[in-house]
Amino acid sequence: MKYSETSVGRIFILRLEHGDRIPDVIETFAAEHHIGSALVHFLGAADLNSKVVVGPEDGSALKPRPVVTELLDTSEAVGVGTLFLNEAGIPKLHLHSAFGSSKETVAGCTREGVKIWHIGEVIIFELLTMVAQRRIDPQTGFELLELD
């Protein structure tokens, strides 16, 4: 385990609108407001045809291929994630969410694109003095968090 100590800076409250797409809208906001690292909370609803990464095709593969599922109905949603700059200095969101509709629940990573259905509330807690960056791991191909 590696760790770094930080403190909380600015706190932003975002009301996402119908059709906004996660992660795009959050990453764009972070770039515009010069947020280099943050904790992100999400609460709202996802529209049908949103895409979620639900796991690797083969967990033992050296370079795992993601399994992507599509939400087939409007779903309630809750999620938590982190935002850090990648090697190019671009804010990258890593947000895992659970989506529920009727009796079915899907949980996974939002990186493939989740469309907001009318309600999307996001709170961004900026983290100060962080020395962390998302870097591509050559073995897995993942953009992993590195602490310097």
C-alpha positions, 0 to 999 in steps of 0.5 A, a space after each residue: 500500500 502507498 498513501 498520501 495525505 491531503 486536505 479538502 479545498 473547494 467544494 462544488 455542487 453540480 446539477 446535471 441535466 437530462 442528456 448530460 453524459 458522465 464522465 464527459 460533463 464532470 471531466 470538462 467541468 474539472 478542466 474548466 475549474 482547474 481541479 486536479 484531484 477530487 473525490 466525487 459523489 453522484 446521485 440521480 438517474 441514468 437513461 436507457 442505452 447508458 453503458 457500464 463496464 461490469 468487469 473483465 472478460 477474463 480476470 486472469 488475462 494480462 491485459 483484461 478486456 472489459 465487459 460492457 453492458 447497456 442499461 435497458 431501462 431508466 435506472 436510479 443511480 448512486 456512485 462514488 469515485 475519484 478524479 485525478 490528472 492523467 499523464 497528459 494533464 487531463 482530468 480523468 474520472 474513475 466513478 463506480 455506480 450502482 443502477 437499479 430498475 424494477 428488480 434488476 441492479 447493475 453495478 460498474 464503472 461509468 467510463 463508457 458513458 452514462 446519460 443522465 435521465 432528468 436528475 443528476 446531482 454531483 458533489 466534487 470535493 477538491 483535494 489539495 496538495 496531492 502528488 498523484 497522477 493516473 498513469 498507464 500501466 504497461 502490463 494491464 493497459 489500465 490508467 492506474 493511480 500513482 502516488 509520488 
